[in-house]
Amino acid sequence: MRRRRLKRLWASLHELRKRKSITRDDLLMHIGALKKEAGRDYRLVRVSLPKQEEPVNENTFHFSLDRERLRRTLRSEGRYLLRSNMQAASPETVWESYLLLARIEQAFKDLKGPLSIRPIWHQLENRIEAHIFVSFLAFCLHTTLRNLARRRAAGLTSDAILEKLSAIQMIDVHLPTTDGRRVVMSRYTQPEKDVSLLLAQLGLALPEQSPPKVYASGQASL
């Protein structure tokens, strides 16, 4: 597991250094996400970050493997023993089942944490079922976004992406006319440059702005 996390961290750092026109603030955001994902293994890599107002390039942003600390970590760690009552299954199957259990536990953490699914109290059965259905859809979208980030924006978590995209807001613009009617235009705010870069990195595009609607006597028509 350590080798896998360290390899993913190393590849993500190389990808960050290859990016062009990345700002120091964006770099710090990516580094924070990588540090959270790598956990204690982040200490095995020495990372030198650019100072304030310095550009991000190979001279100001570089990293190296702390081989001495890695050797001490390998010498001091023990062995992982997994005990199970699945006697008919192969060791590989037991290990895959254990990893699946870890993912399920992480799913519950996501539901209770970033998605803020609970506490919500319902008394009617149909409301309980609706709440579970909406929660499941939210978790599916959260997982899809995380998998998309792994392929196209390594180092960013689902929470970090959602926080960035939350800057895009939907507003309704009401314009009165001289004949007493109202023109209503639903518009989303134009994303900032860093949000636009994130959308392009993820391969996502915002939909076209919806056409205006004209309201007269409570009726709407295009």
C-alpha positions, -999 to 999 in steps of 0.1 A, spaced: 0 0 0 29 24 8 45 17 -25 12 24 -43 6 57 -25 42 68 -30 41 60 -67 9 79 -71 23 108 -51 55 109 -72 35 108 -105 12 136 -93 42 158 -84 57 153 -118 24 162 -135 22 194 -114 57 204 -125 48 199 -161 18 222 -160 22 255 -176 11 289 -162 1 274 -128 0 299 -100 16 295 -66 -18 294 -49 -31 267 -72 1 247 -66 -4 250 -28 -39 238 -32 -28 207 -52 0 200 -27 -24 201 2 -47 176 -15 -17 153 -23 -5 156 13 -39 145 26 -41 116 2 -6 103 8 -9 106 46 22 97 65 40 87 33 42 123 23 71 127 47 92 104 25 94 131 -1 112 164 2 92 191 -15 106 226 -21 79 252 -29 83 286 -45 83 316 -22 57 344 -23 56 362 -56 80 337 -72 69 319 -105 64 282 -105 91 265 -125 117 238 -121 140 261 -102 115 271 -76 94 239 -74 114 207 -71 112 175 -50 133 145 -42 129 112 -23 142 110 12 159 77 8 173 76 44 139 81 60 125 55 36 151 30 47 144 37 83 106 33 77 111 0 59 134 -14 87 110 -4 114 77 -16 99 63 -50 106 40 -73 87 3 -71 80 -16 -101 91 -52 -106 79 -72 -133 97 -105 -145 81 -130 -173 84 -133 -175 46 -116 -209 44 -128 -219 10 -115 -186 -6 -80 -180 -19 -57 -154 -2 -62 -131 -31 -100 -132 -28 -98 -126 9 -75 -96 4 -98 -81 -23 -128 -86 0 -110 -67 27 -102 -38 4 -138 -37 -6 -148 -34 30 -124 -5 34 -141 12 4 -175 6 20 -163 22 52 -150 52 33 -184 55 16 -201 59 50 -175 85 60 -183 104 28 -220 102 34 -217 115 70 -189 140 62 -186 160 30 -221 151 17 -238 160 51 -265 133 47 -274 132 83 -289 140 108 -322 143 91 -353 128 108 -383 115 88 -416 100 100 -432 89 68 -419 58 49 -420 75 15 -399 104 28 -373 79 42 -371 61 9 -368 94 -10 -340 106 13 -321 73 8 -325 76 -29 -312 112 -31 -284 103 -7 -274 74 -30 -274 96 -61 -252 122 -43 -228 95 -33 -227 82 -69 -219 116 -82 -193 121 -55 -176 88 -64 -178 96 -102 -161 129 -96 -134 113 -75 -127 87 -102 -126 114 -129 -101 134 -108 -78 104 -105 -76 101 -143 -74 138 -153 -66 159 -123 -44 138 -100 -39 153 -66 -74 169 -63 -101 154 -41 -138 155 -48 -142 180 -19 -115 203 -34 -132 202 -68 -166 209 -54 -153 238 -34 -138 253 -65 -169 248 -86 -191 263 -59 -179 297 -71 -202 293 -101 -237 305 -91 -270 305 -108 -290 338 -109 -323 351 -124 -322 385 -140 -356 403 -140 -361 431 -166 -394 450 -166 -408 461 -199 -428 492 -209 -460 472 -214 -460 457 -179 -444 423 -187 -412 409 -173 -382 394 -191 -365 368 -169 -331 355 -179 -316 326 -159 -278 330 -161 -248 313 -144 -218 334 -135 -188 332 -157 -161 310 -141 -128 325 -130 -97 315 -149 -87 288 -124 -122 273 -125 -121 273 -163 -88 255 -162 -102 229 -138 -132 223 -160 -109 219 -190 -87 195 -171 -117 174 -161 -131 174 -196 -163 192 -185 -181 220 -202 -209 243 -190 -242 242 -209 -254 270 -230 -271 299 -213 -308 293 -213 -330 316 -235 -349 344 -219 -386 340 -209 -413 367 -211 -439 366 -183 -473 382 -187 -502 377 -164 -485 348 -146 -480 329 -179 -446 323 -194 -436 319 -230 -404 320 -250 
